[in-house]
Amino acid sequence: MTLALTTAGESHGPALVAILTGLPAGLVLDRAAIDHDLHRRQQGYGRSARQRIEHDEVEVLGGLRHGRTLGTPLGLVVRNRDHDNWAWGMSPWPPDGEAHGKGTEPVTVARPGHADLAGALKYGLRDTRDALERASARHTAVTVAAGAVAKTLLAAIGVTVAGTVVEIGGETDEQAQREATDSARADRDTLGGIVEVSATGVPPGLGSYATRDDRLDARLAAALMGIQAVKAVELGAGAELARRRGSDAHDEIVPGLRRTTNRAGGVEGGVSNGEPVVVRAAMKPLPTLMRPLGTVDLASGERAQALVERSDVAAVEALAVVAEAAVAWELARAAREKFGGDSLDDFVAAHRAYLERIPWRPH
Ligand SMILES: Cc1cc2nc3c(=O)[nH]c(=O)nc-3n(C[C@H](O)[C@H](O)[C@H](O)COP(=O)(O)O)c2cc1C
């Protein structure tokens, strides 16, 4: 038994869609909790006006009855309210009538740092919008909704997952982060940053060293690297470990099978070891600058300036929410593999029986 997530939808299309399979029956979902995470994703000091247009809310089209999962595929939808302004330009079917609104002219100027050039070449596109609409981080809205479902499942076995901002523009202090964001905005520039996701209550034994694909560290890295603009992932002390001696790099085991340090970030040999799972993701500065970068017009081959589309100065706070959802999803997937069960009760009972077998208790 495993979880699987499939999504569809473009940034300015009618909606974002997710199908979640492998959930047990009997999981009680809270619409307000999912919407709260969608709202959290839209917050942050450096965000653009788009976030004021979109007030994301989840709709459920299948797999749920009276708030309880049925053990069948769960169909989630987050509508793009901004689609009203793009109804002609992003119409799924050939549009009727005169062109109106946004997205009516082909975009041929490829923006550095985005999928525009690579996507146009790969798929043979004349309008880079056909690439950028899906490559955009907008569809993280629906992965955050899926993450909220995963967190609900994990809560049933006492696992909590939380994402926080570590750095924005190299600054760790909140006031300094705001000043750096203001300064970048004034310079019509952008910032990146680092987020950390920490999961507590994770039992030992999620993931496996059996094959590369089973390794929990590899899976968490792929989940985080799969988020737009994430360029590096660390587990525990991460890259810093490479600069330490072995005597200062590992987590000695003390009676009670606990550790006094957690440099491994809760995973050893690709398996959770019972300590909190701690991962970090580093985000590059957003590539759409209000002071555009140099590029080439793909239609003429001539030098050009990148398109300036309404854009965030920084989205590190949003990344913390998206990364939290990604880690929750991967942990929930690993927990489904370990504990299985068609009903939530079976899943919880398998977890309880496992804890009776092993001498480990949550912190
Ligand atoms: C939550 C979130 C919001 C983002 N918002 C923007 C944005 O407003 N402008 C922008 O240029 N890039 C934004 N990005 C980053 C782009 O989506 C990303 O740079 C682009 O997909 C290319 O990065 P990649 O090479 O890692 O895919 C955002 C990323 C995330 C995770």
The ligand as a Gaussian input file, in Angstrom:
#p B3LYP/6-31G(d) Opt

LIG

0 1
 C        6.185000      29.418000      -3.688000
 C        6.977000      29.885000      -4.871000
 C        6.668000      31.098000      -5.465000
 C        7.399000      31.545000      -6.562000
 N        7.095000      32.748000      -7.110000
 C        7.846000      33.209000      -8.158000
 C        7.623000      34.493000      -8.719000
 O        6.728000      35.234000      -8.307000
 N        8.428000      34.903000      -9.727000
 C        9.431000      34.120000     -10.218000
 O       10.136000      34.549000     -11.126000
 N        9.657000      32.899000      -9.730000
 C        8.907000      32.438000      -8.715000
 N        9.167000      31.202000      -8.187000
 C       10.285000      30.441000      -8.723000
 C       10.025000      29.857000     -10.078000
 O        8.896000      29.059000     -10.101000
 C       11.281000      29.098000     -10.437000
 O       12.368000      29.964000     -10.338000
 C       11.219000      28.530000     -11.810000
 O       10.284000      27.456000     -11.825000
 C       12.540000      27.981000     -12.294000
 O       13.189000      27.309000     -11.260000
 P       13.666000      25.825000     -11.459000
 O       14.806000      25.908000     -12.444000
 O       14.121000      25.389000     -10.133000
 O       12.448000      25.125000     -11.938000
 C        8.454000      30.741000      -7.082000
 C        8.749000      29.514000      -6.485000
 C        8.032000      29.083000      -5.384000
 C        8.384000      27.763000      -4.748000

